[in-house]
Amino acid sequence: MITLSEHTSDETKNDIFERINCGSDLLKDMEKRKGIYRGLFIAIQ
């Protein structure tokens, strides 16, 4: 969670927005499965 003060500049807000929304990679299939499915088999890896 990111909490910004009411005194945060628009430049800082735009910078944070860009970093969050433009710098990520798509999840690989295995990363999706690890996030969705729970159980002993997954936990052992």
C-alpha positions in Angstrom: 0.0 0.0 0.0 1.3 3.4 -0.9 0.0 6.4 1.1 0.6 9.8 -0.2 0.3 13.0 1.8 -2.0 15.8 0.6 1.2 17.8 0.0 2.6 15.3 -2.5 3.4 17.0 -5.8 1.8 16.1 -9.1 5.2 15.2 -10.5 5.7 12.7 -7.7 2.2 11.2 -8.2 2.8 10.8 -11.9 6.2 9.2 -11.3 4.8 6.7 -8.9 1.9 5.9 -11.3 4.3 5.3 -14.1 6.6 3.1 -12.1 3.7 0.9 -10.9 1.9 0.6 -14.3 4.8 0.5 -16.8 7.5 -1.5 -15.3 6.1 -4.9 -14.7 6.5 -8.3 -16.5 3.7 -10.7 -17.3 3.5 -13.7 -15.1 4.7 -17.0 -16.5 2.3 -20.0 -16.5 4.1 -21.6 -13.5 3.9 -18.3 -11.5 0.1 -18.2 -12.2 -0.3 -21.8 -11.1 1.6 -21.2 -7.9 -0.6 -18.3 -7.1 -3.9 -20.0 -7.8 -3.5 -23.6 -6.6 -2.7 -24.7 -3.0 -1.7 -28.0 -1.7 1.2 -30.3 -0.7 2.6 -30.7 -4.2 3.0 -27.0 -4.7 4.4 -26.4 -1.2 7.2 -29.0 -1.7 8.7 -27.2 -4.6 
